[in-house]
């Protein structure tokens, strides 16, 4: 390869043409080829053959466009398995709340939506839905529905909500491809990344049609925000894109609590650029626009409020913003006063020390005043060694546990191999945008290893890195094989002449005077950085062998093509095989009865029975997992749901289910008309019962005295219950008339409904307290924050006053705003963590 050809490496050509080499050596430099080098080589070959390049550019551009369209089509169709199998049905638990909220927004408008206090949930307290929901997905769905109605498209709101995840899966695919292009300036890499993102299981699992959950929209906003951020750093005058970054970040804030991750990721990238000496006015302008616009809009969202300026989880990005203002002030002062390097360093040091001292004093005062909120249990769990947070409620959720290696292979598959290779390629010749991708990958991998749920965030970055690796390998391998074909087509004499010329040039380069300028030229290029020289020294022997061994190079190219073909075909097949199981709704599923495949629809049928056979004001007690579905499908009042905002209330629910039958009835008769259980084995309520007891015990210490993990409440390997379990209401209702010697007291609970496959059981509470029910539902007994306000919280009926006085507010270790000196709480936390980690406590 001639030096004139090598000079084109790293330029920004956007045509899908293969490059001739995976690495090139110029002095001490080691580089990954971009698409430009391939374009130059291809154009020269075409020139020698007397053909123009315009047709080739057009064909390859068309191919890239067609592949991009195919990526969008694949992203959409692969997410429709559940719709094709079960119809247009909302899945899971949380999606039913989200759909119900979308219905309320469509029927009542935005003003009433944000002032919606729902007294049919979290009975008798209620929930201020309008100020505790991330409403972005609901607004997007309602606007889409209204737009379709405007243009005469007859599509129900239910159907729009069902298809919203699939639609936004296409949007996420598009923005991920754009992000990869922006970081590499390679259309090939961008298209390859989009093709991967379209079908990668880590993204599919939260964006299947019917899975109407916040993440399906949020991942699209995340990819868009990251793309616009990298776009704002492209050049000195690209910083106005920071405005769009701020707007996209606002959409992220409105859609999902994971916006904290996004703002911290951008803040980390900005401060990293400063640390490695890449500070510029463009960086300052772009970040300032993003932070000011994004934060100003985010605080308008009720659920976010002032947390961007008060939460410890977001104090870092605010600190970066203030630090960049100081750096820009120093830069302007240097330009104005014409300081040399020494004076400028001293001036900057004084400015930062003075401002830092004042800021430290100010922050200390705010800490003492309790201005800053504590780190949440979920975030705290990402930074501790153990896999438990200390909160039994958080620990009861499976997706909050540490991620196993098997999960990475399940959701990323072949990207487990390609993504690290792409990560290495970005490290070889990093730019500002590539540094973002590198940091994005490193940070996301760390957090995803701590919490299973966060493997979702690995989908986009692994798609980007996998696309980079695949495109580079493909470009090089096709370039090598194409030159091999040209050599076979050339006449033998031309080939000999070429070889003799090549040999003379090689000798001249090795011993002649022409080699000296190259060495001196390499020494005059320290700007490439120490990392490039280190890579060059490590790989130089391999590069020499690579450049001199034509046959080996061609053989490696063919092997690489075959390996890449296997990886791509295996990944494609696996993604399409796993998509149906990932699309499986939990509210209904397929099973076999004899030799027939049937749809098991027990859960919806039980909810429909409640809707059709119970009074509208009926209150249904069930474990919090099922609250959203009962409220959305059965349209009945529930005791708790997946919002899990009130730990003490859920502990009271757990106490009711784990107490002996008579004690439980004494509480339940004041709170519920029916009790609903999931039965039938698997993940039913017996399987969840240890969590119920632990949560109850964290507030009511008499549930499991001296045992914070409630090890005495459960069943052994043979299915036999412990004494505490056998006496519990949960065990009695679960096994009523189905287990030997197990029967509910008919004066306390009466069986009302059992589904045909025994997956759901409903019991009517006998002798309910009508006095407590009327008192709790009377608006005069609500506690309003101001006269005539919409924010009016319910209260427990007076009959439960002794119970509420008995419970103790759960306090976590990270809640530093709470008063200290509670030795009992600290001992409970210590004992709980030790027992859950397997340590033996004497």
Order of alpha helices (4+ residues) and beta strands (2+ residues): alpha-beta-beta-alpha-alpha-alpha-alpha-beta-beta-alpha-alpha-alpha-alpha-alpha-alpha-alpha-alpha-alpha-alpha-alpha-alpha-alpha-alpha-alpha-alpha-alpha-alpha-alpha-alpha-alpha-beta-beta-alpha-beta-beta-alpha-alpha-beta-alpha-alpha-alpha-beta-beta-alpha-beta-beta-alpha-alpha
